[in-house]
Amino acid sequence: MNPNTIDITNPELPKGLTVEIITQGTKATLEKLISLGYDAEALLIDTGISDLNKLANQLKENKYDGVVIGTGIRSIKVNFMLFEQIVNVVHTSAPKAKIIFNSLPTDTDEAVKRWL
């Protein structure tokens, strides 16, 4: 999720979470994946968005071996419908890509290693 659009007051999120912490975590995750030899990039989605054409186009224009749908999308109740839509966009727009789920923001590399 685009950290600038996340409602950090949502009680489902950890106390003390900030936009800066999320941004730093995303950056650290990408850096770790790149250091492991993966060609990684973030495809961030704004909270509350319903038009996923931009995501679909990004997925179609590039070849992705895998797409991680993070726990921040899957585990927050308000994102349930968005999560479902994302899974279907990935399935349709990047049909050869593995759909990968992490269980924590800090174990994304382990999730990627399971499938790629």
Secondary structure by P-SEA (a helix, b strand, c coil): ccccccccccccccccccaaaaaaaaaaaaaaaaaacccccccccccccccaaaaaaaaaacccccccccccccccccaaaaaaaaaaaaaaacccccccccccccaaaaaaaacc
